[in-house]
């Protein structure tokens, strides 16, 4: 990249590219390149000035070297920029806004009065047509109010007032459309697929391949629990696919050869090879945008209440206008009442507040799939945690491998990694990482792999049945045995670790001991959530009662359940809800999916199983549980803002109506103040929520 350093301070650098112009696409590509190249920096690109602002940590020389090596050609080959850009949306609406303001200014400055009146009369037909359309359908809505106020002003010869009202209405509509589209697009981008690599089916076997390199016609393998990254057609295999995120169907759909599958859906059972018809999951973005824009079920109760109240208040505004005319016989006073309505502010401010809160949450690495879930989090009095990967670190480590039956330790770890790499979970990842650390290559050495939810993995190696999973799965379900003479060795396994059992040919071959330390912040987060109104905390785990009791004591949870299966978790949450509790469930694994669905608000960890993230209503990053506290803060602050918005809209607009009836405010002034108040409350709803700093909670809990 040919650029110069314009300004520099500690951890911050402003670069200006030495090129005549920068397109919107180039700006998006450059931002994506910086964010996807592990440079530990945040980049902001301004295409008009061709400047790049870098906030970085670490070596300045590493950043500069990366900048020197950048070329547009290499970036286009290695980086997949966002399918849709808010940059182009902002440019479009900025131009519309400037054009509208400049057009009004130039008309008033250069057009003679008769031509201005003709323009107003021609322009008002759109508003009159919308009002008449509502009346013909038997609806008394804000469009009728607008049409009456504009029409009456024109009939009285007050074309300046009619023009001002139309300008303010159009300005409000433009800002509303801009804000809503930007919020929806930003939110949809956060909810889009975040898949880095997929298993590519090649003549020489399966190859782990970056998603950016997948092309139309490629064949990719997706197994149970995996997210389908692209639209495509099933070329081989059979699977039950959960499409609830796109179609709302609660029952998985059977897919076989020739069936269409869609990006973002989840394989619940079986596995299949998919021939790609549209790469990079681009259509997924369109589907999410459509879902957010059209789905009424995602709206919070507060949003629906605001919308219904706004429509109900329109007849009262008409009644006030008619009453004002009957009492005063003054058309101006009646018109002043018509210029004011509650619906604009109520219908606009509440959804904007919710969308802005969801957008703010996304900046804190929290993805919320609908406004109603923020409302639910604010009302929740009970939170239930899965243990592994949630209350414990999402990246456990292999402490040791204990071989049995004369097996070689490294060979058993190699086999375990070969099986586990197809089904990413925190403990499976630990096995794969340990094999990598020991430089153990684990090429495919087994036949078809089958995953049994909450139990383990089954395959065949050299003609022998190979299994890895829990003690219950290996010894009770599958009937494997401990090698003769090694019972004492088995009984002395270290109890401080979680255990994965590997069996080959019907007998135990190795036990992999997993160190799964608690998150350092877990106990503090639980205490802080109690301070924010959570009355009951519960831990669910498949561990033994002894292990679960020790962990529960360290965390200070109110209640725990040990040795639970997926159905047990879901039943437990159903019982809590039946008792009248509003329940949040936090989990990360395939086996947590039923419980996440059963809860009032399911919260998944971002590096957990794809199906858990897809089923969950909210996703938080795996870095820290403090994001749960942030989520509760944002939810409480949102509900407080909505309550204040109600009071302001009803009080301010009610005051305008009273002043209009009293003859203090002229119609044009009423319209101006009403539209300015709507704009003001909308801008306020878009501002950051006033929440305490997390640091204060962290310090208080220490």
N, C-alpha and C positions, 0 to 999 in steps of 0.2 A: 504494500500500500504506500502510495506516495503522499505523505502528509507531514505537517509541521506541528510542533507543540506550541500552542498559542498561550496557554497558561498552565501552571502546575503548582500544586501544594501537596502536603503529605497525604498519600492515599488517593489523590484525585488528579486527573490530567484532562485537559481539553485539547483535542487535536482538530486540525482543519485539513480536509482532503484537498489536494491540488488537482482538482478537476472542475470543469466549467459548471456542471450541474449534476444533481443527484436525483434520481427518480424515486418514487415511493417504494417501488419494488426493491431497489438497491438498499434503501434505508432499512427496510424490514430484513433483508438478507444479512446485512452487516450486524444488526442487533442480534439476530438468531445465531450468527457465527460466534460472536463473543460469548453468548450464554451457553452454547453447546460445546465449547472447546476446553472446559475445565481450567479456565484461566483465573478463577477466583476473583472475578471482577463483574461489575454491573455496568452495562453500557446504555447510554441514551443517545440516539442519533437524531439530529435536526437536519432534515433534508434541504430546507431552504438555504441555510447558511453553510451546509456541508460540514458541520461540526460533529464531533463525537466526544461525549463526556464520559470518562472512565472513572469509576470508583473501584479501587483494587486493594487487595491485601497480598502481602508477600513481596516477591522480588519485582522491582521496577524494570530491571533488565529483561526478565522473562516476558513481561507485557510488551516491551518495545520490540523484542525479537519476534514475538508473535505478530505484531503489527507490520513489521518489515516483511514478513513472509506471506502476508495475506495477498491473495489475488482473487478477482471476481470469478475467474474461471474455476479455480479450485473450490471456492465456496459454493458455487452452484452445483458442483459434482458431489460434495460431501454433506451439505446442509439442506434440510427440508424446511423452508420458511413456513410461517403460519399460512394456512389455506385462505384465511380471510384476515384482513388487517384493519384495526381501528384507525390507523393512520389515514387510509384512503377515505374512511367514513368521516373523520374529522375535517379533512380537506373539503369534502363535498358540502358539508353543512356550514363550514366557515364561509365558503363562497356564496351559498344561498343566503346566509344571514347578512353579509356585507352587501350583496346585490339588492336585498329587500330594503335595507336602510337607505342605501344610496339612491335607489329608485324613488323612494318617497321624497327624499330631500331634493332631487333634481326636478321632480314634477312640480313641487311647490315653488321652486326657484324659477323655472323656465316656462312651464305651461300656463297659458292664459286661463282665467277662471272658467269660461264655458267648456274648455277641453278637460279641465280637472273634474268638473261636475259630470261630464259625459263618462269619464273613466270610472268615477265612483259608482254611477248608475249601472254601468256594465259589470263592475266588479261585485256589486251587492247581489247580483242574481244568484251567485253560488250559495250565499248564506240564506237567501229567501227560499231557494229550491230545497235546501237541506231541512229547513224548518217545516215547509209544506209537506215534505216526504214523511216526516215524523208524525204530523197531524193526520195524514191519510192512513197511517198505520195505527192510529189510535194511541200514540205515545206522546206524553207531555214531558219532553226532555230539554236539556240546556240549549239544543239547537233551535227550539221554538223561541226561547228567551232571546237568543242572539238575533234571530230573524225579526222579531217584534221590535226590539230596541233600534235596530238599524233601519227597518222600514218606516217606523214612526218618525225617526229623526229626518229621514229623506222627505216624507210627506209634509213635514213642517218647514221644509226648505233649509234645514240645518245640515247641509252636506258636509261641513267641516267635522261636526260631531260623528256623523255616520262614517266618514273616512277614517277618523282617529280610532273609532271602535273596531273597525275592520282591520286596521293596521296592528293594533294591540292583540286582537284575537289571532291573527296570522302569525305574529311574532311568538305568541305563547304556544301555538300549535307546532311551529318549527322547533322551538326549544324543547318542547315535550317529545317530539319525534326523535330529535337528535339524542337527547339524554337517554331515552328508553332504548333506542337501537344500540347506543354505545354500551350501556349497562348490560344488555342482553348479549352482545357480541363478546364483551370482556368476560362475562360469566361463562358463556359457552366455550370460549377458548380454554378457560381453566378446567372445564369439565370434559374437554376433548381427550382422546386417548393419549396416554403417555407411555407408549411401548417403544423401547429402544431396539430390541433384537427379537427375532423369531427363528424357529427351526425351519430351514429351507430343505425341501426334499430334492435330493440330487441323485444321479445314477450311482455315485460312490457312497451314498448314505446321507444322514441328516447333518446339516451344517448350520451352526448358530450364526445368523447373518443380521447386520444392521437393517432396521426397517426402511431406512432411506434408500437402500439398494434393491428393494423388492420392486419388481416390475409386473405389469399386466402379463398374465400367462404363467407366472411362476407358481410353483406348488409349495404350500407351507403346511406344516403339521401342527395341529392344535389338540391337546389332550385334556382330560378331565380337569376342571378348575381353571382352564386357560381362557383368556379373552381372545375373541376373534378380531384380529387387527385390521382386516380389510373386508370389503364386500367381495363375494366370490361364489363359486359353485363347488359343491362337494364332489371331488373326483374319486375318492376311495374312502371306505370306512363308514361307520354309522355312529351317530351321537344324538344325545338329547340336549337341545340348546335352549337356554333361558333367554327369552326375548322381551322380558318384562320392561326393560329400560326403554324400548322403542314402541312396543305394541300394547303394553299393559297386561299382557297375558300372564297369569300367575302359574300356569302349568307349562313345563318345558315341552318343546316341540321336537318330534323325531325328525332327524335329517339323515338322508341317505344319498347315494350317488345321484347326481343331477339336481339336488335340492339347492335353493339359493340360501346363502347365509349373509349376515350383515355385520359390519364393523361395530364393535361395542357389545355384542351379545356374548354369552358365556356357555362353554361346554360343561354341562353338569354331569353327564355320564358318557362313557365311551371316548373315542378319538376319531379324527377324520383328517384327510388330506384335502386341502382347499385350493382350487385353482383361482388365482387372483383375477378379478375383473375390474377392480378399481383400487389403485395402490394408495398407501399411506393413510387410509381411513378418512379421506377427505369428505366423503358423503356423511360420515358420522357428525361432522360439524353442522351440516345443514339440518340433520335430524334433531340435534340438540337445540338449535336455534328455534326450529319449528315447535319443539316440545315446550320450551320456555315461553314462547310467544302465545301459544294457543291453549296450553293446558290450564284449565280453571282449577283443577284439583291441587295444583301446587301453590295456589294463593293462600295466604294466611287468613284466619278468621277476621283479623283487623282490616285487611284489604277488602274482603267481601262486604264487611259491615260498612266501610266507607263508601263503596260503590253503591250499595243499596240505599244508604242514607242520602247520598247526593241526589239520586233520582226522586226519592220521596219528598225532598225539600222544594223541588221545582214548582209544584202546584201552589205551595205556600207563598213563594215569591210572586207568582201571578196574582194570588189573592191579595197580597199586600199592595201590589200596584193598583189593582182595581179599587180596593178600599181607600187608598190615598186619593185617587181621582174623585171618588164619590164624596169624600169628606171635604176636599179642597177645591174641586173643579179645576184643578191646575194640572195641565198635561205634563209640564216640566217635572213636577214632583212625582207623578206616576211613572214617568220615563226614568227618573233617577233610581227608582226601586227596580225597574226592569234591567237596568244596567248591571245590577249586582246579583250574583247567584253563588250558591255554596258548592255547586257540583264541580266546577273547574278545580278548585283547590283540593277538595276532598278526593276526587278521582285521580288527580295527578300526584299530590304530595305523598299519599300513603304508599302506592306502588314504588315511587322513587325512593322513599325511605327504605323499603324492604330491599329493593335491588341494590341500592348503595351499600347497605349493610352486608349483603351477600358478596358484593364486590370487595368491600373492605376486608371481609373474612378471607377471601381468596388471596389478598395480598399478604395475609398472615399464614398462608399455606393451609387454609381451611376451605374445603369445597362443600358448599351447601346446595342441595338440589331443589330447593323450593322454600318460599317464605314461610310456609306453615311449620317447617321444621325448626326455624329460629324461634318461632312462638312456642313450640313444644319444649325446646331446651329451656326457655325462660320459665315455663311452668313446672318442669320436672322436679320431683322431690326424691327420686331414687336413681342411682347409677350403678350398673352391673358391669364388672370387668371380667374378661377372659384373662388368664394369667400369662401363658407363654406368648411372648412377642408383644404383649400389651403392657402388663405391669412389670414384666421382665424386659431386658434389652432385646431389641429386634434382631440382634446379631450374636446369638450364643456361640460358644466356641467348644470344639472338641477337646476335652481334658485328657482323655486317654482312650486307647482301643485295647480291649482285653480279648484275645483270641481263645477259642475252645477247639477241641477235637484235633489238636495238632496243626491248626491252620496258621498261615503266616499273617502277621498283623497288618502289614502294608497291602497284601493282596485282598484281605477282607475290607480294608478301608477303600481300596480301589473299586471293589465290587459295589460297596454301599454307595459310593459317589456316583457310579454309573447308573444306579437305579434312582437315586434321589434327585439328580439334576433335572429330571423331566417334570418334577412336581415341586416348584419352589415354595418353601415354607421356611420359617426362621431356623428350625432344627435341621431341615434338609440342606439349607444354605450352609450351615455350619460344617456339615459333612463334606460338601463339595469344596468349600474353602480350605479345609484341612488337607484334603487330597492335593489341592493345588499347591499349598505351602510345602508339602513333602515332594513336590515334583512328580506326582503319580499321574500318568496319563491314563484316562479311563475311556478308551474308545468303546463304541457299542459292542457289548459282548453277551447280549441277552436277546431273547425273543420279545414279543409284544409285552409292553408293561401295562399293568392294571392297577389303578389306585382305588382302594376301598376307604371311603370317607371315615375319618376318626379311628381307623385301624392301622393300615399300612399299605405296602406295595408288594405286588406279586409278579414274578416273571419266571423265565426258565433259562438256566445257564448250563451249557454242556449237558443238556438232557436232564438236568436236575432242577427241581422246583426251588426257587430262591425267594425268600420273603424277608422284609424288614419292617419293623413297626413296634407296637407296644407289647408288653408282656401278655396282656389279655389276648391280643390277636395271635401272637406266636404260639403260646402254650395252651390256651383254652379253645380258641376258635379253630386253629390249624392243627392242634395236637402234636406239635413238635416236642422233642425230648432233649434233656440235658445229657451230654455225652457221659458214658459210664465212667465212674471214678472222679467226676469233676463237680459233684454236688456241693462239696465243701467250698471249693473255689467260687462257685456261683453264689453261695450264701454270703461270702465275704465281700461282695461287690460294694464299692464305696457308696454310702447312702446320701452323701451330700450332693450327688449329681443326678440329673435326669438320665434315663437309660433308653437307648435304641437297641433292639435285639435283631440280629441278623441270623437267619437260619438257612441252611442249604441241605437239600435231600432229607428233610424231616428232622434234622437235629441242629441244636444251637451251634453256630460257627463263630460268633463274636458278639460282644456287647460293647457298644460305643457309648462312652460316658460324656455327657454334655454339661458343660458349665453354663448355667443360665442365671446370671446375677440380676437382682432387682434393679430397676431404674433408680438412680440416686434421688430423683425428684419425686418419686411415686408417693411416699408418705406425706410430703409437704403439699402436693397437689390435692390429695384427698382431704387434708385438713382445710385447705383454702376453699375447696368446693363446699364443705360444710359451712364455712363462714358466709358463702354466697347463697345459702338456702337449701342445699342438698341435705336431706334428713337421714338418708340411709345409703350406705355403701356396701356392696356385695362383691365377692370374688368367686368365680367358678373355675374349676380346673379338673383335668383328668388325672392329676397326680394322686399319689396315695394320701390317706387322711393325715398321716404323720407329717409328710412334707408340706401339705397344704396348711396345716395348723401352725407350723413354724413360720411360714411366709405371711399368713394372716396376722400373726402376732407382731411381726416386724412392720407391717403396713398400717395396722390399726383399723382394719375394716370392721364393720358392724356384724357381718355375717359371711360365712363361706360354705361352699359345697365342694366336696372332693370326689374323684373317680366318676365324673359325670360324662355322659355321651351327648352328642348334638341334640337329640330329642329331649334329653333331661334339661338342657339349658333353656330350650324354647318353652317347655312346660313350666319351668320355674318362673320365667318372665310372664307367662300367661297368668299364672297364679297371682303374681304381684299386681298385675293390671286389674284382675278380678277383685282384688282387695281395695281398689280405688287409687293406686299409685300411678303416677305418670313416670314412665321408666325410660332411661337412656341405657343402651347396651354398647359397650366398647369391645371390639374384637378384631382379629386379623386373619383368621384361618378359614379354610373351607368349612370346617366343622362348626364355625360360629355363625354361618349363614342363616340357619333356621332361627336362631335367637335374635339376630339383627333384624330379620323380617318381622318377628313377633313384637319387638319393642315399639314404643311410641316414636323414638328417634334412634335409629341404628347408626353407630359411628365406627368407621373402619380406619385401620392404620394403613398409610399409603403404600408401604412396601410389603403388605400382606397379600393374601390370595386375591386374584382378580375378581373372583365371584363375590367375595366379601365386599370389595370396593363397589362393585356394580349394584349389589343388593342394598348396601347401606344408603342412608339418607344424607349422611355427612361423612367426609373423609378428612382426616388430619394427617400431617406429616409424621414420619416415624422418629423425628429428631428428639422431641420432648413432649411430655404429657401436659406441660404448661399451656399448650394450645387448647386443652379442655377448659381451663380457667378463662382463657381469652374468649372462647366460644360462649361461655356463660355470660361473661361481661358484655359482649356485643349483643347478645339476645336481650338481656335486661335493659341495656341502653336503647335498643331499638323500640321495645315496648313503651319505654318512658317517652321517647321522642314522638311516637304515634299518639300517645295520650295528650301531650302538649300541643301537637298539631291540631287535634280535634278542638281543644279549647280556644286556640288562636283563630281558626277558621270560623267557628260559630260566633265567637265574640266580635271579631273585627268586621266581618260581613254583616252581622246583625246591627252593629253600630252604623255602618254605611247606609243600611236600609232606613234606620231611624232618622239619620241626618237628611236623607233624601225626602222622607215624608215631611219633615219639618221645614223643607225648603232651603236648608242651609247649603246643600251641595247641588250643583248643576249636573245634568246627565253626563256630560263629557268628563267632569271631575270624578263622578262616581265610577264611571267605567275605567278611568285611568288608575284610580286608587285600588279598585278591585283587581285589575290585571297586574298591577305592580305588587300587590300583596300575594297574589298567586305565584308570581315569579319569585318573590322573596322567600316564600315558604318552600317552594320547590328547590331553590338553591340551598336553603338551609337543610332540607331533607337529603340533599346530595353531599353535604359536608361530612367530615369524619365524625363519628360518634364520640361523645365525651365520656371516655372510660378511664379509670385509674391505670397508671402504669403497672405492668406486670412486676416490675422490679420491686415495687413497694410491697406487693403480696409475698414475693420470694423472701424479702428481708424480714417481713413480719412473721413468716412461718419458721424461720431459722431459730 
